[in-house]
């Protein structure tokens, strides 16, 4: 449960990156076998991915890292022409009767902590997945033209111990470093972080449409995103507060935006919308958060090639005299007129225009000449060698062939 009141200011996390983010004893991964949740107070963060052209039941991922291929081929669920909808939800626990059916319309066992639900269409695009610990898991999907990596998280609360928060962000950084740099990377879940609206220090990390006031967990998340060049998606779109607030406090005394989705900065334009869906219900104090994606590629801007005047022609006496005469006739008109201080810019544009026009007329632009890397003499030798080869192929006399071979080898 995300807290609204702190029990004294805790030490601030130092988001400095490697080598300060290193494990002293390593991360202990959960069992490789599926297990049932035995503590009903354990939180479960569930996510679903759904391709826009499919409306299929969900298929769950609850095992350890392994590759999955269905029908012998992968299927891409996101490209520059298709849309992908991703949702994440803190459902408190999946142990209660009916929770799994409400979420994925399919009963069965599940993994403790966090889970990712895939539609049948999205399951065909699954490349690999890896449960890190009870608060984190990672999956990689086949999308075009790049792959998509997703990290599902459940962060410690704002009142948690400093060491617990530090361990969480160290583990998150370690998993992030395992993802290829060119992937579309998405991190989502319950961060227990209030971001707020003030983005003066974090204008590259978040937009202007956050809710509330930033708390300590919000600072940790913003610094983590700033270090890794990530953007908090829920703050980019100007929705009403009811479509941004994700959590309701006990007794309905307060509402906060603590569930977030973050995306690497270079794919920021591929995130089309982030919105809370209040109508969905699984008996949780959190609302379902959905995000729409469609890959947007950067346009290649052709480089502008500057044209240079062929000033080498001015070495010719006649050309030099003609150029002087042209400039003298044109500038004599400009010099006769009075210039006010307010007209200096306008006068400079006239001078520049007349100078460019006269230069283009008299001396023209310099032509770019590509120097041949094979000289004419070399081409002559190549042609003579070809002629020898032709004579060698058409001659039937062995004596003449022997002489031609000697000439050809030389």
Secondary structure, 3 states (H helix, E strand, C coil): CCCCCCCCCCCCCCCCCCCCCCCCCCCCCCCCCCCCCCCCCCCCEEEEEEECCCCCCEEEECCCCEECCECCECCCCCCCCCCEEEEEEECCCCCCCCHHHHHHCCCCCCCCCEEEEEEHHHHCCEEEEEEEECCEEEEEECCCCCCEEEEEEECCCCCCCHHHHHHHHHHHHHHHHCCCCCCEEEEEEECCCCCCCCCCCCCCCCCCCCCCCCCHHHHHHHHHHHHHCEEEHHHCCCCCHHHCCCEECHHHCCEECCEEEEEEHHHHHHEEEEEEECCCCCCCCECEEEEEECCCCCCCCCCCCCCCECHHHHHCHHHHHHHHHHHHHHHHHHHHCCCCHHHHHHHHHHHHHHHHHHHHHHCCECCCCCCCCCCHHHHHHHHHHHHHHHHHHHCCCHHHHHHHHHHHHC
